[in-house]
Amino acid sequence: MGSLALVIFTACFGKIVGTVVVARLCKVPFREALTLGFLMNTKGLVELIVLNIGRDRGVLNDQAFAIMVLPMALVTTFIDLHTIVMAIYKPGSNGVDQSTGTELFRGRKQAATPDS
């Protein structure tokens, strides 16, 4: 049971941190980057690919494969994502990050409005 928890934690951590790092490199504010990380965590495709490769190469037998696929797919799918995302992400308005008061898309020209 401990090794299964370690595999699930590592998979979730890797996806969340990887998404946050890339989003921050693209100048996405941290809260939005973290939200993207949790949203990407619901995608169980990466784990399935890695587990399939492990089974194909003989690292995992069919029983170990089934034991890892079912809980991992269920855990990453049924995490209470709405509560987590709403706790982290507070949608801004007009392209302004509500936590810092800064524009989300600095350096980009705003679309011309009909009044201008």
Biopython code that builds the backbone (N, CA, C, O; Angstrom):
import numpy as np
from Bio.PDB.StructureBuilder import StructureBuilder

atoms = [
    (1, "MET", "N", (0.827, -1.202, 0.000)),
    (1, "MET", "CA", (0.000, 0.000, 0.000)),
    (1, "MET", "C", (0.870, 1.265, 0.000)),
    (1, "MET", "O", (0.521, 2.266, -0.625)),
    (2, "GLY", "N", (1.992, 1.208, 0.699)),
    (2, "GLY", "CA", (2.874, 2.369, 0.767)),
    (2, "GLY", "C", (3.488, 2.706, -0.574)),
    (2, "GLY", "O", (3.630, 3.877, -0.926)),
    (3, "SER", "N", (3.859, 1.660, -1.333)),
    (3, "SER", "CA", (4.462, 1.923, -2.643)),
    (3, "SER", "C", (3.434, 2.492, -3.615)),
    (3, "SER", "O", (3.773, 3.317, -4.465)),
    (4, "LEU", "N", (2.177, 2.055, -3.495)),
    (4, "LEU", "CA", (1.122, 2.602, -4.345)),
    (4, "LEU", "C", (0.905, 4.086, -4.044)),
    (4, "LEU", "O", (0.754, 4.896, -4.958)),
    (5, "ALA", "N", (0.892, 4.431, -2.764)),
    (5, "ALA", "CA", (0.747, 5.842, -2.379)),
    (5, "ALA", "C", (1.917, 6.663, -2.902)),
    (5, "ALA", "O", (1.733, 7.798, -3.343)),
    (6, "LEU", "N", (3.116, 6.097, -2.855)),
    (6, "LEU", "CA", (4.293, 6.796, -3.371)),
    (6, "LEU", "C", (4.188, 7.015, -4.876)),
    (6, "LEU", "O", (4.540, 8.086, -5.369)),
    (7, "VAL", "N", (3.713, 6.025, -5.602)),
    (7, "VAL", "CA", (3.556, 6.162, -7.056)),
    (7, "VAL", "C", (2.515, 7.233, -7.380)),
    (7, "VAL", "O", (2.738, 8.070, -8.255)),
    (8, "ILE", "N", (1.387, 7.210, -6.682)),
    (8, "ILE", "CA", (0.339, 8.207, -6.923)),
    (8, "ILE", "C", (0.837, 9.606, -6.577)),
    (8, "ILE", "O", (0.604, 10.554, -7.327)),
    (9, "PHE", "N", (1.526, 9.739, -5.433)),
    (9, "PHE", "CA", (2.059, 11.047, -5.044)),
    (9, "PHE", "C", (3.061, 11.552, -6.076)),
    (9, "PHE", "O", (3.009, 12.714, -6.479)),
    (10, "THR", "N", (3.966, 10.687, -6.500)),
    (10, "THR", "CA", (4.986, 11.095, -7.473)),
    (10, "THR", "C", (4.350, 11.523, -8.793)),
    (10, "THR", "O", (4.763, 12.514, -9.394)),
    (11, "ALA", "N", (3.351, 10.779, -9.238)),
    (11, "ALA", "CA", (2.682, 11.132, -10.497)),
    (11, "ALA", "C", (1.977, 12.474, -10.383)),
    (11, "ALA", "O", (2.098, 13.318, -11.271)),
    (12, "CYS", "N", (1.247, 12.674, -9.303)),
    (12, "CYS", "CA", (0.530, 13.940, -9.111)),
    (12, "CYS", "C", (1.510, 15.103, -8.954)),
    (12, "CYS", "O", (1.345, 16.154, -9.572)),
    (13, "PHE", "N", (2.518, 14.903, -8.129)),
    (13, "PHE", "CA", (3.503, 15.958, -7.877)),
    (13, "PHE", "C", (4.216, 16.352, -9.163)),
    (13, "PHE", "O", (4.393, 17.538, -9.440)),
    (14, "GLY", "N", (4.626, 15.355, -9.950)),
    (14, "GLY", "CA", (5.339, 15.645, -11.190)),
    (14, "GLY", "C", (4.508, 16.448, -12.175)),
    (14, "GLY", "O", (5.010, 17.371, -12.817)),
    (15, "LYS", "N", (3.240, 16.093, -12.292)),
    (15, "LYS", "CA", (2.380, 16.834, -13.233)),
    (15, "LYS", "C", (2.104, 18.252, -12.744)),
    (15, "LYS", "O", (2.137, 19.202, -13.526)),
    (16, "ILE", "N", (1.834, 18.389, -11.463)),
    (16, "ILE", "CA", (1.528, 19.716, -10.933)),
    (16, "ILE", "C", (2.746, 20.623, -11.028)),
    (16, "ILE", "O", (2.648, 21.741, -11.535)),
    (17, "VAL", "N", (3.891, 20.154, -10.547)),
    (17, "VAL", "CA", (5.108, 20.980, -10.564)),
    (17, "VAL", "C", (5.550, 21.269, -11.998)),
    (17, "VAL", "O", (5.937, 22.396, -12.307)),
    (18, "GLY", "N", (5.498, 20.273, -12.871)),
    (18, "GLY", "CA", (5.881, 20.497, -14.254)),
    (18, "GLY", "C", (5.026, 21.547, -14.944)),
    (18, "GLY", "O", (5.534, 22.383, -15.691)),
    (19, "THR", "N", (3.738, 21.497, -14.692)),
    (19, "THR", "CA", (2.832, 22.484, -15.288)),
    (19, "THR", "C", (3.081, 23.873, -14.712)),
    (19, "THR", "O", (3.071, 24.862, -15.444)),
    (20, "VAL", "N", (3.303, 23.949, -13.406)),
    (20, "VAL", "CA", (3.562, 25.249, -12.765)),
    (20, "VAL", "C", (4.842, 25.862, -13.318)),
    (20, "VAL", "O", (4.874, 27.057, -13.612)),
    (21, "VAL", "N", (5.889, 25.071, -13.462)),
    (21, "VAL", "CA", (7.163, 25.600, -13.963)),
    (21, "VAL", "C", (7.003, 26.154, -15.376)),
    (21, "VAL", "O", (7.447, 27.265, -15.663)),
    (22, "VAL", "N", (6.377, 25.387, -16.247)),
    (22, "VAL", "CA", (6.200, 25.847, -17.628)),
    (22, "VAL", "C", (5.297, 27.078, -17.684)),
    (22, "VAL", "O", (5.575, 28.016, -18.431)),
    (23, "ALA", "N", (4.233, 27.081, -16.908)),
    (23, "ALA", "CA", (3.334, 28.240, -16.901)),
    (23, "ALA", "C", (4.049, 29.490, -16.386)),
    (23, "ALA", "O", (3.851, 30.585, -16.913)),
    (24, "ARG", "N", (4.877, 29.324, -15.361)),
    (24, "ARG", "CA", (5.619, 30.480, -14.841)),
    (24, "ARG", "C", (6.632, 30.986, -15.863)),
    (24, "ARG", "O", (6.858, 32.192, -15.962)),
    (25, "LEU", "N", (7.244, 30.076, -16.624)),
    (25, "LEU", "CA", (8.162, 30.503, -17.687)),
    (25, "LEU", "C", (7.427, 31.311, -18.754)),
    (25, "LEU", "O", (8.019, 32.162, -19.419)),
    (26, "CYS", "N", (6.143, 31.038, -18.909)),
    (26, "CYS", "CA", (5.315, 31.782, -19.865)),
    (26, "CYS", "C", (4.662, 32.994, -19.208)),
    (26, "CYS", "O", (3.733, 33.580, -19.764)),
    (27, "LYS", "N", (5.140, 33.365, -18.037)),
    (27, "LYS", "CA", (4.709, 34.564, -17.312)),
    (27, "LYS", "C", (3.255, 34.510, -16.841)),
    (27, "LYS", "O", (2.596, 35.544, -16.731)),
    (28, "VAL", "N", (2.765, 33.323, -16.568)),
    (28, "VAL", "CA", (1.433, 33.166, -15.982)),
    (28, "VAL", "C", (1.580, 33.374, -14.478)),
    (28, "VAL", "O", (2.491, 32.806, -13.875)),
    (29, "PRO", "N", (0.712, 34.172, -13.853)),
    (29, "PRO", "CA", (0.796, 34.377, -12.403)),
    (29, "PRO", "C", (0.729, 33.043, -11.648)),
    (29, "PRO", "O", (0.116, 32.082, -12.112)),
    (30, "PHE", "N", (1.376, 33.007, -10.471)),
    (30, "PHE", "CA", (1.540, 31.750, -9.737)),
    (30, "PHE", "C", (0.217, 31.065, -9.437)),
    (30, "PHE", "O", (0.104, 29.852, -9.618)),
    (31, "ARG", "N", (-0.784, 31.804, -8.984)),
    (31, "ARG", "CA", (-2.064, 31.170, -8.628)),
    (31, "ARG", "C", (-2.711, 30.504, -9.830)),
    (31, "ARG", "O", (-3.254, 29.405, -9.721)),
    (32, "GLU", "N", (-2.652, 31.165, -10.971)),
    (32, "GLU", "CA", (-3.208, 30.583, -12.175)),
    (32, "GLU", "C", (-2.377, 29.381, -12.632)),
    (32, "GLU", "O", (-2.925, 28.393, -13.120)),
    (33, "ALA", "N", (-1.054, 29.470, -12.473)),
    (33, "ALA", "CA", (-0.181, 28.355, -12.835)),
    (33, "ALA", "C", (-0.466, 27.140, -11.957)),
    (33, "ALA", "O", (-0.508, 26.013, -12.450)),
    (34, "LEU", "N", (-0.662, 27.365, -10.669)),
    (34, "LEU", "CA", (-0.978, 26.269, -9.759)),
    (34, "LEU", "C", (-2.333, 25.658, -10.092)),
    (34, "LEU", "O", (-2.505, 24.441, -10.021)),
    (35, "THR", "N", (-3.283, 26.495, -10.452)),
    (35, "THR", "CA", (-4.594, 25.989, -10.864)),
    (35, "THR", "C", (-4.463, 25.118, -12.102)),
    (35, "THR", "O", (-5.071, 24.050, -12.177)),
    (36, "LEU", "N", (-3.676, 25.564, -13.072)),
    (36, "LEU", "CA", (-3.442, 24.744, -14.267)),
    (36, "LEU", "C", (-2.812, 23.406, -13.898)),
    (36, "LEU", "O", (-3.154, 22.373, -14.474)),
    (37, "GLY", "N", (-1.895, 23.426, -12.940)),
    (37, "GLY", "CA", (-1.267, 22.192, -12.493)),
    (37, "GLY", "C", (-2.274, 21.203, -11.938)),
    (37, "GLY", "O", (-2.218, 20.017, -12.261)),
    (38, "PHE", "N", (-3.193, 21.674, -11.107)),
    (38, "PHE", "CA", (-4.206, 20.778, -10.554)),
    (38, "PHE", "C", (-5.168, 20.296, -11.638)),
    (38, "PHE", "O", (-5.615, 19.150, -11.612)),
    (39, "LEU", "N", (-5.480, 21.165, -12.580)),
    (39, "LEU", "CA", (-6.353, 20.738, -13.668)),
    (39, "LEU", "C", (-5.670, 19.688, -14.545)),
    (39, "LEU", "O", (-6.322, 18.750, -15.003)),
    (40, "MET", "N", (-4.366, 19.837, -14.783)),
    (40, "MET", "CA", (-3.637, 18.835, -15.568)),
    (40, "MET", "C", (-3.548, 17.513, -14.823)),
    (40, "MET", "O", (-3.410, 16.457, -15.440)),
    (41, "ASN", "N", (-3.625, 17.566, -13.511)),
    (41, "ASN", "CA", (-3.526, 16.344, -12.718)),
    (41, "ASN", "C", (-4.691, 15.404, -12.986)),
    (41, "ASN", "O", (-4.567, 14.200, -12.762)),
    (42, "THR", "N", (-5.805, 15.915, -13.455)),
    (42, "THR", "CA", (-6.946, 15.040, -13.730)),
    (42, "THR", "C", (-6.731, 14.196, -14.978)),
    (42, "THR", "O", (-7.481, 13.252, -15.228)),
    (43, "LYS", "N", (-5.730, 14.524, -15.744)),
    (43, "LYS", "CA", (-5.425, 13.748, -16.942)),
    (43, "LYS", "C", (-4.562, 12.561, -16.558)),
    (43, "LYS", "O", (-3.385, 12.731, -16.244)),
    (44, "GLY", "N", (-5.124, 11.369, -16.579)),
    (44, "GLY", "CA", (-4.401, 10.174, -16.185)),
    (44, "GLY", "C", (-3.641, 9.522, -17.327)),
    (44, "GLY", "O", (-3.110, 8.423, -17.172)),
    (45, "LEU", "N", (-3.586, 10.186, -18.462)),
    (45, "LEU", "CA", (-2.964, 9.594, -19.640)),
    (45, "LEU", "C", (-1.477, 9.334, -19.438)),
    (45, "LEU", "O", (-0.971, 8.301, -19.877)),
    (46, "VAL", "N", (-0.774, 10.238, -18.790)),
    (46, "VAL", "CA", (0.664, 10.077, -18.597)),
    (46, "VAL", "C", (0.953, 8.818, -17.782)),
    (46, "VAL", "O", (1.839, 8.040, -18.136)),
    (47, "GLU", "N", (0.218, 8.616, -16.704)),
    (47, "GLU", "CA", (0.438, 7.425, -15.878)),
    (47, "GLU", "C", (0.160, 6.157, -16.675)),
    (47, "GLU", "O", (0.899, 5.177, -16.579)),
    (48, "LEU", "N", (-0.907, 6.186, -17.459)),
    (48, "LEU", "CA", (-1.238, 4.999, -18.248)),
    (48, "LEU", "C", (-0.153, 4.671, -19.259)),
    (48, "LEU", "O", (0.153, 3.498, -19.472)),
    (49, "ILE", "N", (0.427, 5.673, -19.878)),
    (49, "ILE", "CA", (1.505, 5.449, -20.843)),
    (49, "ILE", "C", (2.717, 4.842, -20.145)),
    (49, "ILE", "O", (3.287, 3.861, -20.622)),
    (50, "VAL", "N", (3.111, 5.429, -19.011)),
    (50, "VAL", "CA", (4.275, 4.921, -18.284)),
    (50, "VAL", "C", (4.034, 3.486, -17.806)),
    (50, "VAL", "O", (4.916, 2.635, -17.914)),
    (51, "LEU", "N", (2.843, 3.227, -17.281)),
    (51, "LEU", "CA", (2.537, 1.876, -16.813)),
    (51, "LEU", "C", (2.497, 0.872, -17.969)),
    (51, "LEU", "O", (2.943, -0.265, -17.813)),
    (52, "ASN", "N", (1.972, 1.276, -19.115)),
    (52, "ASN", "CA", (1.966, 0.385, -20.284)),
    (52, "ASN", "C", (3.388, 0.061, -20.747)),
    (52, "ASN", "O", (3.681, -1.079, -21.108)),
    (53, "ILE", "N", (4.261, 1.054, -20.735)),
    (53, "ILE", "CA", (5.658, 0.808, -21.108)),
    (53, "ILE", "C", (6.292, -0.163, -20.116)),
    (53, "ILE", "O", (7.019, -1.076, -20.509)),
    (54, "GLY", "N", (6.013, 0.040, -18.825)),
    (54, "GLY", "CA", (6.545, -0.865, -17.806)),
    (54, "GLY", "C", (6.059, -2.293, -17.991)),
    (54, "GLY", "O", (6.827, -3.239, -17.819)),
    (55, "ARG", "N", (4.806, -2.452, -18.337)),
    (55, "ARG", "CA", (4.271, -3.797, -18.572)),
    (55, "ARG", "C", (4.870, -4.417, -19.824)),
    (55, "ARG", "O", (5.226, -5.596, -19.832)),
    (56, "ASP", "N", (4.982, -3.615, -20.891)),
    (56, "ASP", "CA", (5.545, -4.134, -22.145)),
    (56, "ASP", "C", (7.003, -4.578, -21.991)),
    (56, "ASP", "O", (7.435, -5.533, -22.636)),
    (57, "ARG", "N", (7.746, -3.891, -21.148)),
    (57, "ARG", "CA", (9.167, -4.232, -20.966)),
    (57, "ARG", "C", (9.383, -5.286, -19.880)),
    (57, "ARG", "O", (10.521, -5.663, -19.600)),
    (58, "GLY", "N", (8.312, -5.754, -19.277)),
    (58, "GLY", "CA", (8.431, -6.811, -18.291)),
    (58, "GLY", "C", (8.723, -6.343, -16.878)),
    (58, "GLY", "O", (8.959, -7.164, -15.992)),
    (59, "VAL", "N", (8.712, -5.031, -16.651)),
    (59, "VAL", "CA", (8.954, -4.507, -15.306)),
    (59, "VAL", "C", (7.751, -4.788, -14.413)),
    (59, "VAL", "O", (7.912, -5.083, -13.229)),
    (60, "LEU", "N", (6.557, -4.701, -14.969)),
    (60, "LEU", "CA", (5.320, -4.965, -14.226)),
    (60, "LEU", "C", (4.638, -6.197, -14.811)),
    (60, "LEU", "O", (4.528, -6.336, -16.029)),
    (61, "ASN", "N", (4.183, -7.088, -13.937)),
    (61, "ASN", "CA", (3.357, -8.184, -14.427)),
    (61, "ASN", "C", (1.915, -7.685, -14.517)),
    (61, "ASN", "O", (1.620, -6.559, -14.118)),
    (62, "ASP", "N", (1.025, -8.517, -15.035)),
    (62, "ASP", "CA", (-0.359, -8.073, -15.248)),
    (62, "ASP", "C", (-1.062, -7.714, -13.936)),
    (62, "ASP", "O", (-1.877, -6.792, -13.896)),
    (63, "GLN", "N", (-0.746, -8.442, -12.872)),
    (63, "GLN", "CA", (-1.386, -8.153, -11.588)),
    (63, "GLN", "C", (-0.931, -6.800, -11.047)),
    (63, "GLN", "O", (-1.764, -6.010, -10.605)),
    (64, "ALA", "N", (0.369, -6.515, -11.071)),
    (64, "ALA", "CA", (0.884, -5.229, -10.596)),
    (64, "ALA", "C", (0.349, -4.089, -11.458)),
    (64, "ALA", "O", (0.021, -3.013, -10.958)),
    (65, "PHE", "N", (0.268, -4.345, -12.758)),
    (65, "PHE", "CA", (-0.256, -3.334, -13.674)),
    (65, "PHE", "C", (-1.697, -2.974, -13.303)),
    (65, "PHE", "O", (-2.044, -1.796, -13.217)),
    (66, "ALA", "N", (-2.531, -3.988, -13.083)),
    (66, "ALA", "CA", (-3.931, -3.737, -12.728)),
    (66, "ALA", "C", (-4.047, -3.036, -11.382)),
    (66, "ALA", "O", (-4.875, -2.141, -11.210)),
    (67, "ILE", "N", (-3.214, -3.445, -10.425)),
    (67, "ILE", "CA", (-3.255, -2.828, -9.098)),
    (67, "ILE", "C", (-2.883, -1.357, -9.175)),
    (67, "ILE", "O", (-3.421, -0.550, -8.416)),
    (68, "MET", "N", (-1.983, -0.989, -10.068)),
    (68, "MET", "CA", (-1.561, 0.403, -10.172)),
    (68, "MET", "C", (-2.486, 1.232, -11.055)),
    (68, "MET", "O", (-2.723, 2.405, -10.767)),
    (69, "VAL", "N", (-3.008, 0.645, -12.119)),
    (69, "VAL", "CA", (-3.844, 1.414, -13.042)),
    (69, "VAL", "C", (-5.162, 1.828, -12.401)),
    (69, "VAL", "O", (-5.546, 2.996, -12.471)),
    (70, "LEU", "N", (-5.846, 0.897, -11.789)),
    (70, "LEU", "CA", (-7.173, 1.213, -11.252)),
    (70, "LEU", "C", (-7.152, 2.305, -10.193)),
    (70, "LEU", "O", (-7.881, 3.288, -10.329)),
    (71, "PRO", "N", (-6.347, 2.173, -9.140)),
    (71, "PRO", "CA", (-6.362, 3.259, -8.140)),
    (71, "PRO", "C", (-5.857, 4.582, -8.689)),
    (71, "PRO", "O", (-6.401, 5.636, -8.358)),
    (72, "MET", "N", (-4.817, 4.541, -9.530)),
    (72, "MET", "CA", (-4.267, 5.792, -10.035)),
    (72, "MET", "C", (-5.276, 6.510, -10.920)),
    (72, "MET", "O", (-5.448, 7.724, -10.813)),
    (73, "ALA", "N", (-5.935, 5.770, -11.783)),
    (73, "ALA", "CA", (-6.950, 6.389, -12.640)),
    (73, "ALA", "C", (-8.098, 6.930, -11.800)),
    (73, "ALA", "O", (-8.603, 8.022, -12.059)),
    (74, "LEU", "N", (-8.504, 6.174, -10.808)),
    (74, "LEU", "CA", (-9.613, 6.629, -9.960)),
    (74, "LEU", "C", (-9.221, 7.814, -9.094)),
    (74, "LEU", "O", (-9.988, 8.769, -8.967)),
    (75, "VAL", "N", (-8.032, 7.764, -8.496)),
    (75, "VAL", "CA", (-7.605, 8.859, -7.610)),
    (75, "VAL", "C", (-7.466, 10.155, -8.386)),
    (75, "VAL", "O", (-7.980, 11.187, -7.955)),
    (76, "THR", "N", (-6.783, 10.123, -9.522)),
    (76, "THR", "CA", (-6.581, 11.368, -10.255)),
    (76, "THR", "C", (-7.861, 11.878, -10.892)),
    (76, "THR", "O", (-7.979, 13.071, -11.171)),
    (77, "THR", "N", (-8.810, 11.006, -11.122)),
    (77, "THR", "CA", (-10.065, 11.434, -11.723)),
    (77, "THR", "C", (-11.037, 11.989, -10.688)),
    (77, "THR", "O", (-11.721, 12.980, -10.945)),
    (78, "PHE", "N", (-11.100, 11.363, -9.533)),
    (78, "PHE", "CA", (-12.124, 11.720, -8.573)),
    (78, "PHE", "C", (-11.647, 12.603, -7.425)),
    (78, "PHE", "O", (-12.365, 12.763, -6.438)),
    (79, "ILE", "N", (-10.466, 13.173, -7.533)),
    (79, "ILE", "CA", (-10.037, 14.147, -6.527)),
    (79, "ILE", "C", (-11.053, 15.280, -6.549)),
    (79, "ILE", "O", (-11.549, 15.654, -7.611)),
    (80, "ASP", "N", (-11.354, 15.811, -5.405)),
    (80, "ASP", "CA", (-12.345, 16.890, -5.322)),
    (80, "ASP", "C", (-11.756, 18.149, -5.938)),
    (80, "ASP", "O", (-11.381, 19.089, -5.237)),
    (81, "LEU", "N", (-11.682, 18.147, -7.248)),
    (81, "LEU", "CA", (-11.003, 19.194, -7.991)),
    (81, "LEU", "C", (-11.680, 20.552, -7.857)),
    (81, "LEU", "O", (-11.002, 21.576, -7.763)),
    (82, "HIS", "N", (-12.990, 20.569, -7.846)),
    (82, "HIS", "CA", (-13.692, 21.851, -7.771)),
    (82, "HIS", "C", (-13.304, 22.611, -6.509)),
    (82, "HIS", "O", (-13.043, 23.813, -6.566)),
    (83, "THR", "N", (-13.265, 21.932, -5.389)),
    (83, "THR", "CA", (-12.911, 22.592, -4.124)),
    (83, "THR", "C", (-11.476, 23.091, -4.155)),
    (83, "THR", "O", (-11.199, 24.205, -3.712)),
    (84, "ILE", "N", (-10.562, 22.281, -4.672)),
    (84, "ILE", "CA", (-9.157, 22.679, -4.726)),
    (84, "ILE", "C", (-8.974, 23.877, -5.647)),
    (84, "ILE", "O", (-8.322, 24.854, -5.277)),
    (85, "VAL", "N", (-9.545, 23.805, -6.840)),
    (85, "VAL", "CA", (-9.381, 24.891, -7.802)),
    (85, "VAL", "C", (-10.014, 26.178, -7.282)),
    (85, "VAL", "O", (-9.414, 27.246, -7.409)),
    (86, "MET", "N", (-11.183, 26.105, -6.715)),
    (86, "MET", "CA", (-11.833, 27.324, -6.214)),
    (86, "MET", "C", (-11.102, 27.907, -5.001)),
    (86, "MET", "O", (-11.187, 29.110, -4.753)),
    (87, "ALA", "N", (-10.393, 27.079, -4.250)),
    (87, "ALA", "CA", (-9.609, 27.593, -3.125)),
    (87, "ALA", "C", (-8.372, 28.340, -3.612)),
    (87, "ALA", "O", (-7.915, 29.280, -2.960)),
    (88, "ILE", "N", (-7.830, 27.926, -4.757)),
    (88, "ILE", "CA", (-6.610, 28.543, -5.285)),
    (88, "ILE", "C", (-6.922, 29.694, -6.220)),
    (88, "ILE", "O", (-6.320, 30.763, -6.119)),
    (89, "TYR", "N", (-7.855, 29.481, -7.123)),
    (89, "TYR", "CA", (-8.077, 30.413, -8.227)),
    (89, "TYR", "C", (-9.257, 31.317, -7.944)),
    (89, "TYR", "O", (-10.379, 30.854, -7.739)),
    (90, "LYS", "N", (-8.997, 32.582, -7.935)),
    (90, "LYS", "CA", (-10.044, 33.590, -7.822)),
    (90, "LYS", "C", (-10.076, 34.341, -9.143)),
    (90, "LYS", "O", (-9.205, 35.168, -9.409)),
    (91, "PRO", "N", (-11.077, 34.059, -9.973)),
    (91, "PRO", "CA", (-11.085, 34.670, -11.305)),
    (91, "PRO", "C", (-11.051, 36.198, -11.237)),
    (91, "PRO", "O", (-11.799, 36.823, -10.485)),
    (92, "GLY", "N", (-10.173, 36.771, -12.034)),
    (92, "GLY", "CA", (-10.075, 38.214, -12.113)),
    (92, "GLY", "C", (-11.014, 38.757, -13.165)),
    (92, "GLY", "O", (-11.689, 38.005, -13.868)),
    (93, "SER", "N", (-11.047, 40.042, -13.262)),
    (93, "SER", "CA", (-11.864, 40.652, -14.299)),
    (93, "SER", "C", (-11.001, 41.639, -15.059)),
    (93, "SER", "O", (-10.106, 42.262, -14.487)),
    (94, "ASN", "N", (-11.262, 41.779, -16.324)),
    (94, "ASN", "CA", (-10.569, 42.735, -17.187)),
    (94, "ASN", "C", (-9.067, 42.489, -17.254)),
    (94, "ASN", "O", (-8.298, 43.438, -17.411)),
    (95, "GLY", "N", (-8.632, 41.233, -17.139)),
    (95, "GLY", "CA", (-7.217, 40.930, -17.275)),
    (95, "GLY", "C", (-6.367, 41.375, -16.118)),
    (95, "GLY", "O", (-5.161, 41.557, -16.288)),
    (96, "VAL", "N", (-6.946, 41.560, -14.937)),
    (96, "VAL", "CA", (-6.193, 42.002, -13.770)),
    (96, "VAL", "C", (-6.202, 40.895, -12.734)),
    (96, "VAL", "O", (-7.260, 40.376, -12.380)),
    (97, "ASP", "N", (-5.009, 40.530, -12.243)),
    (97, "ASP", "CA", (-4.897, 39.538, -11.185)),
    (97, "ASP", "C", (-5.375, 40.186, -9.891)),
    (97, "ASP", "O", (-4.785, 41.160, -9.423)),
    (98, "GLN", "N", (-6.447, 39.643, -9.315)),
    (98, "GLN", "CA", (-7.048, 40.249, -8.135)),
    (98, "GLN", "C", (-6.134, 40.201, -6.911)),
    (98, "GLN", "O", (-6.243, 41.058, -6.035)),
    (99, "SER", "N", (-5.239, 39.221, -6.834)),
    (99, "SER", "CA", (-4.374, 39.113, -5.661)),
    (99, "SER", "C", (-3.255, 40.146, -5.675)),
    (99, "SER", "O", (-2.815, 40.581, -4.611)),
    (100, "THR", "N", (-2.775, 40.556, -6.870)),
    (100, "THR", "CA", (-1.662, 41.501, -6.937)),
    (100, "THR", "C", (-2.055, 42.836, -7.553)),
    (100, "THR", "O", (-1.346, 43.829, -7.391)),
    (101, "GLY", "N", (-3.175, 42.864, -8.255)),
    (101, "GLY", "CA", (-3.591, 44.098, -8.906)),
    (101, "GLY", "C", (-2.820, 44.388, -10.187)),
    (101, "GLY", "O", (-2.924, 45.491, -10.725)),
    (102, "THR", "N", (-2.044, 43.422, -10.692)),
    (102, "THR", "CA", (-1.263, 43.650, -11.899)),
    (102, "THR", "C", (-1.985, 43.070, -13.103)),
    (102, "THR", "O", (-2.820, 42.174, -12.983)),
    (103, "GLU", "N", (-1.642, 43.605, -14.264)),
    (103, "GLU", "CA", (-2.233, 43.097, -15.494)),
    (103, "GLU", "C", (-1.700, 41.695, -15.763)),
    (103, "GLU", "O", (-0.521, 41.420, -15.540)),
    (104, "LEU", "N", (-2.565, 40.816, -16.239)),
    (104, "LEU", "CA", (-2.164, 39.440, -16.494)),
    (104, "LEU", "C", (-1.327, 39.312, -17.753)),
    (104, "LEU", "O", (-0.448, 38.453, -17.825)),
    (105, "PHE", "N", (-1.581, 40.137, -18.731)),
    (105, "PHE", "CA", (-0.906, 40.007, -20.012)),
    (105, "PHE", "C", (-0.108, 41.267, -20.300)),
    (105, "PHE", "O", (-0.431, 42.023, -21.216)),
    (106, "ARG", "N", (0.929, 41.485, -19.520)),
    (106, "ARG", "CA", (1.775, 42.657, -19.719)),
    (106, "ARG", "C", (2.505, 42.561, -21.051)),
    (106, "ARG", "O", (2.909, 41.477, -21.473)),
    (107, "GLY", "N", (2.664, 43.671, -21.688)),
    (107, "GLY", "CA", (3.416, 43.710, -22.922)),
    (107, "GLY", "C", (2.587, 43.418, -24.160)),
    (107, "GLY", "O", (3.062, 43.605, -25.280)),
    (108, "ARG", "N", (1.376, 42.970, -23.980)),
    (108, "ARG", "CA", (0.512, 42.715, -25.133)),
    (108, "ARG", "C", (-0.388, 43.937, -25.336)),
    (108, "ARG", "O", (-0.881, 44.537, -24.381)),
    (109, "LYS", "N", (-0.577, 44.271, -26.567)),
    (109, "LYS", "CA", (-1.452, 45.394, -26.857)),
    (109, "LYS", "C", (-2.884, 44.998, -26.639)),
    (109, "LYS", "O", (-3.294, 43.896, -27.003)),
    (110, "GLN", "N", (-3.638, 45.875, -26.056)),
    (110, "GLN", "CA", (-5.047, 45.640, -25.829)),
    (110, "GLN", "C", (-5.794, 45.789, -27.150)),
    (110, "GLN", "O", (-5.403, 46.584, -28.005)),
    (111, "ALA", "N", (-6.853, 45.035, -27.312)),
    (111, "ALA", "CA", (-7.660, 45.145, -28.516)),
    (111, "ALA", "C", (-8.333, 46.521, -28.556)),
    (111, "ALA", "O", (-8.768, 47.050, -27.534)),
    (112, "ALA", "N", (-8.401, 47.064, -29.726)),
    (112, "ALA", "CA", (-9.021, 48.371, -29.868)),
    (112, "ALA", "C", (-10.514, 48.273, -29.551)),
    (112, "ALA", "O", (-11.203, 47.354, -29.993)),
    (113, "THR", "N", (-10.987, 49.233, -28.783)),
    (113, "THR", "CA", (-12.404, 49.270, -28.464)),
    (113, "THR", "C", (-13.116, 50.152, -29.459)),
    (113, "THR", "O", (-12.490, 51.016, -30.073)),
    (114, "PRO", "N", (-14.396, 49.961, -29.633)),
    (114, "PRO", "CA", (-15.142, 50.761, -30.606)),
    (114, "PRO", "C", (-15.131, 52.255, -30.259)),
    (114, "PRO", "O", (-15.311, 53.099, -31.137)),
    (115, "ASP", "N", (-14.915, 52.583, -28.957)),
    (115, "ASP", "CA", (-14.940, 53.986, -28.552)),
    (115, "ASP", "C", (-13.649, 54.714, -28.903)),
    (115, "ASP", "O", (-13.637, 55.945, -28.924)),
    (116, "SER", "N", (-12.562, 53.996, -29.179)),
    (116, "SER", "CA", (-11.297, 54.671, -29.406)),
    (116, "SER", "C", (-11.013, 54.935, -30.864)),
    (116, "SER", "O", (-9.973, 55.502, -31.198)),
]
sb = StructureBuilder()
sb.init_structure("model")
sb.init_model(0)
sb.init_chain("A")
sb.init_seg("    ")
for serial, (resi, resn, name, xyz) in enumerate(atoms, 1):
    if name == "N":
        sb.init_residue(resn, " ", resi, " ")
    sb.init_atom(name, np.array(xyz, "f"), 0.0, 1.0, " ", f" {name:<3s}", serial, name[0])
structure = sb.get_structure()
